Amino acid sequence: MANLFAPYKGSRPKVVEIKGNRLIIVARDEEVFDADSLEAIGADGVKRVRVDGPEEYALFKLCSRYNSGVIVASSDIELSQVLSGLKTELPWIQ
């Protein structure tokens, strides 16, 4: 069993909207989400997302439940860099 971590606002994962794309950013390392990055995306905490089967299935469930995409952030770069990259690379949804 693996764990993923996601920023939350209240009792729900924080969905970030970038260029019309609804995204939940998750990470395998809780440390990706420091206080500054949580504030930047409007989240108030980080919660563990339990993965009881294949990781892809857990990500699919998040997408389906919150009508969003999911980005798995690497622990090698800061969340601000992930967001900057997404703002540069994502197209508008038509």
DRENPA-71246 format. One record per residue: residue in three letters; y, z, x of N, C-alpha, C, O in turn. Coordinates in steps of 0.001 Angstrom, whole numbers, plus 500000, padded with zeros to 6 digits. Layout:
BEGIN
<tortor->ALA; ny->Y; nz->Z; nx->X; cay->Y; caz->Z; cax->X; cy->Y; cz->Z; cx->X; oy->Y; oz->Z; ox->X>
...
//
This chain:
BEGIN
<tortor->MET; ny->498825; nz->500000; nx->500842; cay->500000; caz->500000; cax->500000; cy->501239; cz->500000; cx->500888; oy->501335; oz->500799; ox->501820>
<tortor->ALA; ny->502176; nz->499120; nx->500608; cay->503414; caz->499007; cax->501378; cy->504582; cz->499496; cx->500528; oy->504449; oz->499721; ox->499326>
<tortor->ASN; ny->505691; nz->499649; nx->501163; cay->506904; caz->500029; cax->500450; cy->508023; cz->499076; cx->500818; oy->508113; oz->498589; ox->501945>
<tortor->LEU; ny->508857; nz->498830; nx->499852; cay->510102; caz->498121; cax->500076; cy->511208; cz->499069; cx->499627; oy->510965; oz->499997; ox->498856>
<tortor->PHE; ny->512410; nz->498832; nx->500107; cay->513536; caz->499661; cax->499722; cy->514610; cz->498767; cx->499139; oy->514853; oz->497667; ox->499634>
<tortor->ALA; ny->515254; nz->499248; nx->498078; cay->516287; caz->498467; cax->497411; cy->517476; cz->499357; cx->497085; oy->517307; oz->500535; ox->496771>
<tortor->PRO; ny->518677; nz->498797; nx->497158; cay->519855; caz->499554; cax->496745; cy->519870; cz->499681; cx->495221; oy->519525; oz->498743; ox->494503>
<tortor->TYR; ny->520270; nz->500843; nx->494751; cay->520331; caz->501111; cax->493323; cy->521722; cz->501547; cx->492911; oy->522471; oz->502124; ox->493699>
<tortor->LYS; ny->522048; nz->501264; nx->491678; cay->523229; caz->501827; cax->491030; cy->522690; cz->502518; cx->489797; oy->522253; oz->501871; ox->488845>
<tortor->GLY; ny->522724; nz->503839; nx->489823; cay->522103; caz->504595; cax->488744; cy->520596; cz->504449; cx->488832; oy->519996; oz->504701; ox->489877>
<tortor->SER; ny->519994; nz->504044; nx->487733; cay->518532; caz->503946; cax->487687; cy->518011; cz->502515; cx->487826; oy->516818; oz->502270; ox->487646>
<tortor->ARG; ny->518893; nz->501580; nx->488143; cay->518488; caz->500174; cax->488234; cy->518817; cz->499594; cx->489603; oy->519799; oz->499995; ox->490226>
<tortor->PRO; ny->518004; nz->498654; nx->490075; cay->518354; caz->497981; cax->491330; cy->519713; cz->497300; cx->491181; oy->520028; oz->496743; ox->490130>
<tortor->LYS; ny->520500; nz->497352; nx->492228; cay->521822; caz->496724; cax->492204; cy->521654; cz->495219; cx->492401; oy->521179; oz->494764; ox->493442>
<tortor->VAL; ny->522048; nz->494466; nx->491397; cay->522012; caz->493015; cax->491476; cy->523354; cz->492558; cx->492036; oy->524409; oz->492910; ox->491509>
<tortor->VAL; ny->523305; nz->491779; nx->493097; cay->524501; caz->491252; cax->493737; cy->524653; cz->489811; cx->493292; oy->523678; oz->489059; ox->493284>
<tortor->GLU; ny->525857; nz->489418; nx->492922; cay->526074; caz->488031; cax->492526; cy->526866; cz->487327; cx->493618; oy->527973; oz->487737; ox->493967>
<tortor->ILE; ny->526279; nz->486262; nx->494150; cay->526921; caz->485478; cax->495198; cy->526920; cz->484025; cx->494756; oy->525866; oz->483408; ox->494602>
<tortor->LYS; ny->528119; nz->483487; nx->494556; cay->528268; caz->482092; cax->494123; cy->527426; cz->481781; cx->492896; oy->526816; oz->480714; ox->492813>
<tortor->GLY; ny->527389; nz->482693; nx->491955; cay->526650; caz->482475; cax->490722; cy->525163; cz->482764; cx->490817; oy->524448; oz->482631; ox->489824>
<tortor->ASN; ny->524686; nz->483150; nx->491974; cay->523277; caz->483488; cax->492173; cy->523100; cz->484994; cx->492075; oy->523736; oz->485746; ox->492814>
<tortor->ARG; ny->522245; nz->485436; nx->491174; cay->521945; caz->486861; cax->491015; cy->520808; cz->487223; cx->491967; oy->519730; oz->486632; ox->491922>
<tortor->LEU; ny->521072; nz->488213; nx->492837; cay->520108; caz->488566; cax->493870; cy->519929; cz->490074; cx->493984; oy->520881; oz->490840; ox->493839>
<tortor->ILE; ny->518708; nz->490481; nx->494243; cay->518417; caz->491855; cax->494639; cy->518005; cz->491781; cx->496098; oy->517105; oz->491025; ox->496461>
<tortor->ILE; ny->518664; nz->492564; nx->496924; cay->518350; caz->492571; cax->498352; cy->517431; cz->493750; cx->498619; oy->517771; oz->494891; ox->498306>
<tortor->VAL; ny->516280; nz->493480; nx->499189; cay->515319; caz->494534; cax->499538; cy->515063; cz->494471; cx->501041; oy->515364; oz->493473; ox->501697>
<tortor->ALA; ny->514504; nz->495548; nx->501569; cay->514176; caz->495592; cax->502996; cy->512916; cz->496423; cx->503184; oy->512581; oz->497266; ox->502351>
<tortor->ARG; ny->512238; nz->496179; nx->504267; cay->511051; caz->496973; cax->504607; cy->511440; cz->498275; cx->505301; oy->510628; oz->499192; ox->505416>
<tortor->ASP; ny->512692; nz->498349; nx->505764; cay->513206; caz->499510; cax->506473; cy->514406; cz->500067; cx->505711; oy->515392; oz->499362; ox->505499>
<tortor->GLU; ny->514321; nz->501310; nx->505308; cay->515380; caz->501959; cax->504525; cy->516709; cz->501983; cx->505276; oy->517772; oz->501985; ox->504655>
<tortor->GLU; ny->516654; nz->502002; nx->506596; cay->517856; caz->502108; cax->507417; cy->518770; cz->500881; cx->507330; oy->519914; oz->500934; ox->507780>
<tortor->VAL; ny->518283; nz->499791; nx->506763; cay->519113; caz->498600; cax->506589; cy->520315; cz->498926; cx->505707; oy->521390; oz->498348; ox->505869>
<tortor->PHE; ny->520128; nz->499846; nx->504783; cay->521165; caz->500174; cax->503809; cy->521889; cz->501454; cx->504213; oy->521505; oz->502550; ox->503805>
<tortor->ASP; ny->522944; nz->501305; nx->505022; cay->523740; caz->502472; cax->505378; cy->524832; cz->502677; cx->504326; oy->524976; oz->501868; ox->503409>
<tortor->ALA; ny->525588; nz->503744; nx->504460; cay->526599; caz->504096; cax->503461; cy->527634; cz->502985; cx->503280; oy->528043; oz->502696; ox->502156>
<tortor->ASP; ny->528056; nz->502366; nx->504375; cay->529058; caz->501300; cax->504275; cy->528535; cz->500085; cx->503528; oy->529240; oz->499500; ox->502707>
<tortor->SER; ny->527288; nz->499706; nx->503818; cay->526738; caz->498528; cax->503146; cy->526491; cz->498798; cx->501670; oy->526680; oz->497910; ox->500838>
<tortor->LEU; ny->526069; nz->500022; nx->501333; cay->525885; caz->500369; cax->499921; cy->527204; cz->500277; cx->499178; oy->527264; oz->499740; ox->498072>
<tortor->GLU; ny->528261; nz->500799; nx->499785; cay->529580; caz->500750; cax->499158; cy->530046; cz->499304; cx->498981; oy->530633; oz->498954; ox->497956>
<tortor->ALA; ny->529783; nz->498477; nx->499980; cay->530218; caz->497077; cax->499939; cy->529597; cz->496304; cx->498780; oy->530228; oz->495400; ox->498231>
<tortor->ILE; ny->528368; nz->496651; nx->498405; cay->527726; caz->495926; cax->497301; cy->527786; cz->496689; cx->495978; oy->527279; oz->496208; ox->494965>
<tortor->GLY; ny->528396; nz->497863; nx->495978; cay->528551; caz->498618; cax->494742; cy->527340; cz->499430; cx->494338; oy->527149; oz->499723; ox->493158>
<tortor->ALA; ny->526521; nz->499797; nx->495311; cay->525337; caz->500613; cax->495026; cy->525644; cz->502070; cx->495371; oy->526547; oz->502356; ox->496158>
<tortor->ASP; ny->524885; nz->502980; nx->494775; cay->525117; caz->504395; cax->495055; cy->523937; cz->505083; cx->495725; oy->523981; oz->506290; ox->495966>
<tortor->GLY; ny->522887; nz->504334; nx->496027; cay->521742; caz->504927; cax->496709; cy->520670; cz->503897; cx->497001; oy->520787; oz->502727; ox->496638>
<tortor->VAL; ny->519630; nz->504358; nx->497663; cay->518492; caz->503500; cax->498000; cy->517236; cz->504150; cx->497443; oy->517043; oz->505359; ox->497572>
<tortor->LYS; ny->516388; nz->503350; nx->496827; cay->515128; caz->503869; cax->496306; cy->513974; cz->503036; cx->496834; oy->514115; oz->501854; ox->497150>
<tortor->ARG; ny->512836; nz->503690; nx->496919; cay->511609; caz->503029; cax->497341; cy->511045; cz->502236; cx->496171; oy->510971; oz->502727; ox->495044>
<tortor->VAL; ny->510651; nz->501003; nx->496459; cay->509971; caz->500158; cax->495479; cy->508518; cz->500112; cx->495921; oy->508191; oz->499495; ox->496935>
<tortor->ARG; ny->507655; nz->500758; nx->495169; cay->506239; caz->500797; cax->495535; cy->505581; cz->499449; cx->495341; oy->505808; oz->498768; ox->494341>
<tortor->VAL; ny->504778; nz->499079; nx->496291; cay->504057; caz->497808; cax->496234; cy->502572; cz->498143; cx->496204; oy->501991; oz->498516; ox->497223>
<tortor->ASP; ny->501961; nz->498008; nx->495027; cay->500557; caz->498369; cax->494852; cy->499600; cz->497208; cx->495038; oy->498384; oz->497390; ox->494980>
<tortor->GLY; ny->500116; nz->496057; nx->495253; cay->499266; caz->494879; cax->495446; cy->499944; cz->493973; cx->496445; oy->500637; oz->494445; ox->497346>
<tortor->PRO; ny->499755; nz->492695; nx->496296; cay->500433; caz->491763; cax->497193; cy->501953; cz->491907; cx->497068; oy->502488; oz->492041; ox->495967>
<tortor->GLU; ny->502631; nz->491878; nx->498204; cay->504087; caz->492022; cax->498205; cy->504753; cz->490957; cx->497342; oy->505749; oz->491228; ox->496671>
<tortor->GLU; ny->504208; nz->489760; nx->497359; cay->504781; caz->488668; cax->496566; cy->504786; cz->489013; cx->495085; oy->505716; oz->488645; ox->494367>
<tortor->TYR; ny->503760; nz->489713; nx->494620; cay->503686; caz->490085; cax->493208; cy->504787; cz->491087; cx->492857; oy->505414; oz->490977; ox->491803>
<tortor->ALA; ny->505023; nz->492061; nx->493736; cay->506082; caz->493044; cax->493506; cy->507446; cz->492363; cx->493466; oy->508285; oz->492702; ox->492632>
<tortor->LEU; ny->507668; nz->491410; nx->494358; cay->508931; caz->490679; cax->494370; cy->509086; cz->489835; cx->493113; oy->510175; oz->489754; ox->492545>
<tortor->PHE; ny->508000; nz->489209; nx->492679; cay->508018; caz->488418; cax->491450; cy->508375; cz->489299; cx->490253; oy->509156; oz->488896; ox->489391>
<tortor->LYS; ny->507802; nz->490496; nx->490203; cay->508108; caz->491410; cax->489096; cy->509591; cz->491790; cx->489091; oy->510209; oz->491848; ox->488028>
<tortor->LEU; ny->510163; nz->492048; nx->490266; cay->511595; caz->492358; cax->490341; cy->512427; cz->491185; cx->489821; oy->513355; oz->491373; ox->489035>
<tortor->CYS; ny->512090; nz->489985; nx->490264; cay->512812; caz->488787; cax->489822; cy->512761; cz->488644; cx->488306; oy->513779; oz->488416; ox->487653>
<tortor->SER; ny->511575; nz->488779; nx->487769; cay->511379; caz->488592; cax->486339; cy->512096; cz->489665; cx->485526; oy->512751; oz->489362; ox->484529>
<tortor->ARG; ny->511971; nz->490890; nx->485946; cay->512538; caz->492000; cax->485173; cy->514066; cz->491986; cx->485160; oy->514681; oz->492329; ox->484151>
<tortor->TYR; ny->514676; nz->491590; nx->486274; cay->516134; caz->491650; cax->486374; cy->516791; cz->490271; cx->486406; oy->517973; oz->490153; ox->486729>
<tortor->ASN; ny->516035; nz->489238; nx->486074; cay->516561; caz->487874; cax->485992; cy->517378; cz->487534; cx->487240; oy->518548; oz->487160; ox->487162>
<tortor->SER; ny->516724; nz->487676; nx->488378; cay->517420; caz->487465; cax->489641; cy->516459; cz->486894; cx->490679; oy->515256; oz->486775; ox->490446>
<tortor->GLY; ny->517017; nz->486551; nx->491810; cay->516212; caz->486226; cax->492968; cy->516090; cz->487477; cx->493816; oy->516756; oz->488477; ox->493549>
<tortor->VAL; ny->515252; nz->487429; nx->494825; cay->515084; caz->488562; cax->495731; cy->515198; cz->488054; cx->497159; oy->514604; oz->487039; ox->497523>
<tortor->ILE; ny->515966; nz->488771; nx->497957; cay->516110; caz->488478; cax->499379; cy->515521; cz->489653; cx->500149; oy->515872; oz->490802; ox->499878>
<tortor->VAL; ny->514637; nz->489388; nx->501099; cay->514100; caz->490441; cax->501964; cy->514926; cz->490420; cx->503243; oy->514834; oz->489491; ox->504045>
<tortor->ALA; ny->515740; nz->491469; nx->503419; cay->516624; caz->491552; cax->504581; cy->515849; cz->492045; cx->505798; oy->515024; oz->492954; ox->505703>
<tortor->SER; ny->516125; nz->491442; nx->506914; cay->515510; caz->491840; cax->508178; cy->516210; cz->493084; cx->508715; oy->517413; oz->493260; ox->508524>
<tortor->SER; ny->515461; nz->493927; nx->509374; cay->516066; caz->495118; cax->509966; cy->516758; cz->494787; cx->511288; oy->517360; oz->495663; ox->511909>
<tortor->ASP; ny->516675; nz->493532; nx->511720; cay->517290; caz->493105; cax->512978; cy->518789; cz->492844; cx->512878; oy->519485; oz->492820; ox->513893>
<tortor->ILE; ny->519289; nz->492649; nx->511656; cay->520713; caz->492370; cax->511490; cy->521287; cz->493286; cx->510414; oy->520554; oz->493840; ox->509594>
<tortor->GLU; ny->522597; nz->493432; nx->510432; cay->523268; caz->494295; cax->509462; cy->523348; cz->493599; cx->508111; oy->523363; oz->492371; ox->508025>
<tortor->LEU; ny->523399; nz->494409; nx->507061; cay->523476; caz->493856; cax->505709; cy->524727; cz->492999; cx->505531; oy->524689; oz->492006; ox->504806>
<tortor->SER; ny->525831; nz->493364; nx->506179; cay->527055; caz->492559; cax->506071; cy->526819; cz->491140; cx->506591; oy->527392; oz->490185; ox->506068>
<tortor->GLN; ny->525974; nz->491000; nx->507620; cay->525651; caz->489679; cax->508150; cy->524765; cz->488901; cx->507177; oy->524909; oz->487686; ox->507039>
<tortor->VAL; ny->523858; nz->489595; nx->506509; cay->523013; caz->488954; cax->505492; cy->523898; cz->488414; cx->504374; oy->523743; oz->487267; ox->503955>
<tortor->LEU; ny->524821; nz->489237; nx->503895; cay->525710; caz->488820; cax->502806; cy->526595; cz->487656; cx->503233; oy->526798; oz->486715; ox->502465>
<tortor->SER; ny->527119; nz->487713; nx->504448; cay->527954; caz->486633; cax->504959; cy->527171; cz->485320; cx->505030; oy->527676; oz->484263; ox->504654>
<tortor->GLY; ny->525935; nz->485405; nx->505516; cay->525088; caz->484220; cax->505584; cy->524792; cz->483642; cx->504213; oy->524795; oz->482424; ox->504032>
<tortor->LEU; ny->524537; nz->484515; nx->503245; cay->524265; caz->484045; cax->501885; cy->525495; cz->483367; cx->501286; oy->525375; oz->482345; ox->500610>
<tortor->LYS; ny->526667; nz->483928; nx->501528; cay->527904; caz->483339; cax->501001; cy->528149; cz->481958; cx->501596; oy->528710; oz->481083; ox->500936>
<tortor->THR; ny->527732; nz->481767; nx->502831; cay->527904; caz->480480; cax->503495; cy->526863; cz->479467; cx->503036; oy->527184; oz->478297; ox->502827>
<tortor->GLU; ny->525627; nz->479908; nx->502881; cay->524517; caz->478983; cax->502672; cy->524168; cz->478692; cx->501210; oy->523638; oz->477623; ox->500908>
<tortor->LEU; ny->524454; nz->479614; nx->500314; cay->524017; caz->479407; cax->498924; cy->524895; cz->478400; cx->498202; oy->526120; oz->478441; ox->498313>
<tortor->PRO; ny->524274; nz->477510; nx->497473; cay->525042; caz->476595; cax->496625; cy->525360; cz->477263; cx->495289; oy->524781; oz->478289; ox->494930>
<tortor->TRP; ny->526271; nz->476667; nx->494586; cay->526563; caz->477131; cax->493231; cy->525428; cz->476724; cx->492306; oy->524849; oz->475649; ox->492462>
<tortor->ILE; ny->525118; nz->477557; nx->491371; cay->524113; caz->477194; cax->490347; cy->524838; cz->476427; cx->489255; oy->525883; oz->476863; ox->488772>
<tortor->GLN; ny->524291; nz->475299; nx->488872; cay->524907; caz->474490; cax->487821; cy->524292; cz->474794; cx->486483; oy->524684; oz->474207; ox->485475>
//
